[in-house]
Amino acid sequence: MNNLVKRLSVFCLLLITLAACKKETSTITPDPEPKTEPPGTNNPPPPASNNPWDNVVETTKTTQKGITVNVNANIGGYLQALPALYDSTSKRYPLILFLHGVGELGNGSTQLSNAAACGVPNVIKWNSFPANFVSNGKNYSFIVITPQFKAWPSPADVNDMLNYTISKYRIDTTRMYLSGLSMGGGVTWEYDAVYPKRIAATVPICGASGPTDAKAQKIAQANLPVWAFHNEDDPTVTVNNSKGYVSKINTYNPNPAAKLTLWPTGGHDSWTKATDPSFKENGMNIYEWMLQYTRNN
């Protein structure tokens, strides 16, 4: 009899324990999967969130890692830098798509680290990219994507990378910015002329692209904000490229007017100064300058 009572007691205790576990787990709501849209679609801002992390200001600097994936025939991988709290939030982030120079061409896998040699990815590599930027009293943290090209890219290659990025990450598509240096700066100009309404602002640095009236007119008619950089003594890419683009764009009276920063010396390397967060004109570095502008496609 005593054994039966003991067995019944143990059985009842087991049932109570199971019921308690079931009740506890039933109160946990799994995180929804991140919503993604097909490449090229315009992602609307997310609805108001009760996630407290969405309002937290980033204080930890981003880290960068390589992603090997065939985005298209000319892109075998890219460098990804996400805000530290990206996985804890549900909000969308502004994007910088950065285009490297010809010396950083590679296969997107074993050579992918070369893409961080210069410009914005190099700033991130050396832990000098701020975790947070302030624009008009609001806090922002960037997603930075640097594709590695196998050969000199076309505007279509850049557009493929942009579409892929939109499909994979939570991008605020009203705040997408394009920049690049040398080869990448030239492709930035070329992209601006073909797809001027896809991005909110552009920063071509010592761009290897010759200006034409037709390209300048397309950029100006879209009122695409432009801030270009070059060194006067650049022996590799003539400073007349940047001067010509900005001058021609401004003949069409865009709003805002295109701006150009020239340094008298420095050779081909105008990107180190241009992408340095401590370099400011009118109280703004290029990142704060970008964030002034949005575009609703």
Helices and strands as residue ranges (DSSP letters): H 2-26, G 52-55, E 63-72, E 75-82, G 86-88, E 93-99, G 102-104, G 112-116, H 120-125, E 133-135, E 138-140, E 143-149, H 155-168, E 171-181, H 183-194, E 201-205, H 213-221, E 227-231, H 240-250, E 259-263, H 271-274, H 286-291
